[in-house]
Amino acid sequence: MSLTTSRLARTAAALAAVPFLLVACSSNDSATAAPASDQVSIADQWVKAAPGGMSAAFGTITNNSDQTVTVVAGSSPASSSIELHEIITKADGTKMMQPKPGGYTIAPHASLTLKPGADHIMFIGLHQELRTGSDTPITLVFGDGTSKTFTARVRDFPGNQEDYGTGGEHGAQPTPAPGA
Ligand SMILES: [Cu+2]
């Protein structure tokens, strides 16, 4: 009898807890959020072949969660450092790249496409040539401190004449997305 009572009490407690769980799921309380590393997927990733110096990686980062995800940093064994770059248009109309303030913000169930002429993952200080067909690991660090490592294939991109290698500025010409 006491067993049954206790079981009923436990069931009631479990039912009472349900509304709290629903509330927690729909809030932005990061304490209850799943790690960003479990919620983010990366597709179509590739790195521009380069003899040395700098290069850039591209792809589509998708946030599969109900919460906003930020990408705040990156690293790769291929280069001294990684920066999360954006392209801005200066007052004189020319374009240049720079680290994106605060990194990349991806809304719930949205994707961010990194592509030539737009946001890209910048490799600075390549340790060696990035050869076409080889693979390079890239680790992205999220705002909640978790990280995810994926592998990007090095690809030749002759259609893109903008210079990721020396000047720090991209060409002003729009560039087509790979495969477009
Ligand atoms: Cu850049």
Residues whose N, C-alpha, C, O or C-beta is under 5 A from the ligand:
A	BS01	CU	H85 M97 M122
